[in-house]
Amino acid sequence: MADEKTPKKRKRRLIGIIGSLISLAVLTYIAVILITGRDFDLTWLTNMFSTREQVTMADEYHFEVGRDRVFADLGGSIAAAGSLGVQVLDIGGGEAFSDPFRMSRPAIGSAGGRAIAYDIGGLAVRVFDETRILASIEADAPVVSASINRNGWFCVCTQGVGGYRGFATVYNNKGNAVYSVSLSSGHILSAVLSPDNGSLAVLNLTDDSSRITFYNDLKSETPDSAFDLTGWLILDIWYPPEGDLVAISTKSLISVNKSGVGRELYNFSGRRLGAYTFGADFYALHLLDYGVGYGGQLVTLDSEGTLLGEVPTDRELISMSSGGGYLAVLRNDGFSFFDAALDEIPSSSANRVSNSGASRILALENGAALATGEHLAVVLRAAVAAD
């Protein structure tokens, strides 16, 4: 009789040990949270007891966010912003969450699995991840632009009031304002925070130049350095995962360090910038020849400005986007995938673009892209990716 009960006793003892270990892990986790001030997230625990199912990416996504839709990749899901608010759909096309509010000119950006949506010329700003709103802000003045870094810290630029030409406010990943600077000269265009949250770069337009001002001490409103590009317009600034700030102008691609020292990475050689996309793997530029038609070059560059690939173009390029080591290009007559060297990759679903009325392309992970129109968003796949 004793031998028959031994296995049961061992099973109960094993269950008790497992339960004690889980309890200890939970208590340790809670202690760390209380010390660091981070948010609770017990999904790791529930995942231990849930059955993991392989979810297949949807072929079509149906968003209900109104007009003027814009999109961002969150890694495991897709975010959309429109005139009626924001919405996130998971990889299978099901709604993860939505937040309704009004926007007149919606815009969106993403980094590190988080997105920031904002109303250009309005007051609304929302920061969210795959499942919830992380910060909801109503600005004090019309929003010019906003950005978010990989740590979830974000910047909001607003129009100037009371004699100032603009404001840039930095928020931490809990949505608390931690730093702000005001400009008394030049109109603010955008601002980005370095990946380590230590340096703020502000882009503004003066009477005769574009200026990037660096604030390397987020406790003082006194700028540490500035870079001026006289006679040319800087269109955008971006912090890569590592290295110095990257700026794109109407003349060239430039790298600028925190001391305000710039160096030209790639000169457009008299060609006109048609489109660009920054990615962690490479940069892509569409450069047009001055003249009639759409003749030009599509080029890819590494972080040092070294040419990786170059192909001629003679058709209208509507939109392009990079991600996951691929470049997705939407033309007026179709769609193409390229690798970093601009070798074209066959697509198993390129013929679906004509049926979508797509006007924008968003590169996704694993050799996929989202072609979006006003009423439909379809997934395109490279032939090398699993369908």
N, C-alpha and C positions, 0 to 999 in steps of 0.2 A: 504494500500500500504506500509506503514511503517513497518507493521508486516511481510510482505513478504521479505523485504530487511534485516531484523535483523539477520537471520541465516547467510546470505552471509557476512554481516559485521563482525560477530563473527568469521567466518571461515578465512576471510582475516586477522583479528587481530591476530588469533592464528598462522597463517602461518608467520606473521611478527615477532611475539615473538620467534617462533622456529628459524627463520632465524637469528635473533639477537643473540640468545644463541649460535648457531653454529659459527657465526662470532666471538663472544667473545671467544669461546673455541679455535678456530684456532689461533687468535691473542695471547692468553695466551700461547698456545703451542709453537708458533714461538718465543715468548719472552724467554721461558725456554730454547729452543734450542740455541738461540744466547748467552745466559748467560753461559750455561754449555758446549757448543762446541760440542754437540752431533749431529748425522746425522738426517736429516729430514726423517720422516716416517709418511705419512698421510694415511696409509692403514686402520687405525681405523676409519677415516672419510668415506672413500669409502665403507667400510664394513657396515656402517650404512644404505646405500642405495642399497646394493647388496642383492640378494636372496641367502641365505645360503642353499647349497645342500649337502646332505650326500654323500661323496665320498667313494666308496667301494675299498678296497685294491686290487690291481691287483694280479692275480695268477702267472704271469710271468713278469719279467722285462728284457728288451732287451737294454743293454748298448753298446755304440759304442765308446769305449775308447782304443781299441787296445788289446795288449797282457798283460799278467801278471797283471790281474785286481785284485784290492783290494777294499774293501767296508767299508762304515761307515754309522751308523744310525744317521739321523738328527732329529729324532722325527716324523715329519710329512712327511718326504721324505727320499730317500736313495741316498747316494753319492758313486761314483765310480771313481777310478783313475787307469790309465793304461798307456801304452807306448805312447798313442796319446793324453793324456790330462786328464781332469776331466769332469764329467757330473753328473747332479742331476736329478733324476726322482721323480715326486710327487707320492703320495700314490696310485693314479690310474694308474701309469705306464707312464704318459706323461712327456715329457722333460720339466723341469723347466728352465734350462740353461746348457750351456756347454762352456768350454774354451779349445781350442786345443793348445797343445804344446808337445814337445818331452820329454820323460823320459825313462831311461834305466832300472832302478830298482825302480818302483813306490812304495810308502808307503803312508799310510793315518791314521789319528787319528781324533777323534771328541770329543766335550764336549759342553754342553750348546747350542745346535742347530747350532754350527759352526764346520767346518772341516778344517784340515790342510793336504795338500798333498805335498809330496816332493820326490825328486829324489835322492836316496841313491847313493853317489859317484858322483852325478851331482851337478848342481847349482840352479835348479828351485825349488821354494817354492810358493805355492798358499794357501791363506786362503779365505774361502767362506762360505756363509750360503745357505739357500734354494733357493735363487733367484739371487745371484750376487757374483762376486769376491770382497772381502774386502781388500785384500792385495796381491800384486804380487811382488816377490822378486827374484833377481838373486844374489846368495851368492858370496862372494869373494873367497871362497875356497870350495872344495868338501863337500857336506852335509853328516854328519854322522847320525843325527836323528833330529826330531822336535817334539814338543808337544804343546798342547793348553789347557788353563784352562777354567773354566765355565764363566769367565768374558770376554773371547775373547782375552786375552793377550796370547802371545805365545813365545816359545823359539826355537832357531835354533842352533844346534851344528855343527861345521865345523872342518875339519882337521887342524892341526897346520901348520904354515909356519914360516920361519925365526927363528927356534930354539924353537918355542912353540909346545906343544903337542896337542893343541886344543883350540877352542874358543866357548863360549856360549853367545849368544846375546838374550836379552829380547826385545820384541816389544810390544807396547800397542795395544789396540783394533782398532786403526786407522792405524796400520802398520808402526808406527814410532819407530825406534830403541831408547830405553831409557836407556839401561844398557848393559855392556859387560864385561866378565872376560876372562882371558887367563890363560892356565895352562902351567907351565914350566916343570912339571914332571907328568908322568902317561898319558895314552891315554884316551881322553874323549869318553864316550859311550852315555850318554844322560843327559838331564837336565829337571827339571819340576819346575813350579812356583806354589806357594801356592795359594789357592782359594782367599785370600785377596790381592794378588799381592805383598805381603810384603817380601817374602823369596824365594830365589832361591836355589835349591838343585842340585848339579852337581855330576854325577856318573862317576868315571874314574878308570882305571885299572893301578895299580902300579906294580913294579917288584914282590912283594910278597903278595899283598892284593888287595881287592876292597875297594875303598874309596868313601864315600859320603861327599861332602863339602858343608856347608851351608853358604850362604851370606844373612844375615838378614837385612843389610842396603844397599839398591840398589843405594847407592851413593858412595860406597867405594869398591874397588877391593880386600880389605883385608878380608879374610874369617873369620867368627865368630866362627866356630866350625867344627869338622870333625868326622866321624865315620869310623873306619877301620875294615874290616873283613878279618883277615889274613888266608891265605891258602884256601880260598873259593871264588867262583866267584858270585858276585851279578849280576843277569840277568836283572833286571828291577826295577824301582822305580815309585811310584804313590802316588798322593795326593788324599785321599778321600774327600768327600764334607765337612767333619768335622774331626778334630783330626790330629794326627801326620802322618808323611810320612810312607808309607808302602814299604818295600823292599823285593824282593824274591831272594833267593840265591839257589845254588845247594844243600844246606843243610837244610834250614829252611825258614819260613816266619818271618819277623822281623818288628817291629815298631821302628822308630827313631825320636826323637824330635829335635827341632831346636838347642838345646844345644849339639847335637851329642851323646846323650845318647840313646842306643838301648836296646830293650828287645825282647826276642824271643817269638813270638806268637804261633808258631807251628813247631815242629821238625819233619823232614821226617822219622826219626827212621831207617836210613840205606836204605831207599827206594830211587829210582831214579825218579826225576821229569820228567814227560812226557809232561804235558801241564798245563796251568793255565789260569784263567780269573779273573779279578778284577771287581767288580760291587758295586754300592752304597748299595745294600741290603746284599750281602754276597760275600765271596771269594770261588772259587772252584779250587781244585788241582787234577790232575791225577798223582798218584804215582805208579811206577812200581816196582815189585820185581826184584831183581837181579837174572837172570837166563834165561832160554829159554822160548820163548812165550811172551804173552801179559798180564800175570797175574799181578794183582795189586789192587789198591783201588782208588775209586773216593770219595773225601771228600769235604764237604762244611764247612766253618767257618764263624763266625760273626767277627765284627771288633776287638774284643778282643782275637780272636784265639780260642774261644769256639767251640767245634765240634757240628755242627748242623745235619750232616748226613754223613753216610759212607756206600758204597755199593761195593762189589767185582767186578772186571772186568777181563774178560778173552779173550776179543776180541780187535782188533786194534782200537784205538781211533784216528781218523784223525784230528778232530777239535772240539772245544767247545767254547761257548760264553754265557755270562749272560746279562740279561736286563729285566726290568719290573717285577722283582721278579722270573723269570724263568731261568733255565739253559738248553740250547740247546746243544745236544751232537750228533756229526756225527761220526759214526763208519764205518768200511769197509763193513759192511753188513746191514746198515740201520741207523735209526735216532730215538732219544728219547727226550722227554721233561721231565724235573724234576722240582719240587719245591725246596725251600731252604733246606728242610729236606731230599732231594733226594728220595722223593716218586715219582714214575714215573707217568706221566700224559698221557693218551692215546692221540694219534694224529689222526686227521681225514684225514690226507693227507701224512702220512709217506711213503707210497708206491711210491710217486712221486720222491723220492731221486734217486732211481736206474735209472730213465730215464734222470736225469739231468747231470750225470757225475760229481756230486759235489765233490769238494775237500776242501771246506771251509764253515763254518756256521757262520751266524751273527744273534744274538738274536735281535728281534724287540719288540716293545711295544704290549700289549694286547695279550700275548700268541702266538706270531707268530715268525717265523725265516726265514731267507733268506739262502737257500742252493745254492751255486754258483759254477759253473764250468767255463771252458774256453769260452764256447759259450752260456751259458744259466744260468739264475738265477730264481729259483722258490721259491714261498712262501709256507711254511709249517705252519699248524695251530694246536694248541692243541685243543682237543675235547671240552674243556670248553670255548674256545673263539668263538665268533660269526663269522661265515663264511661270 
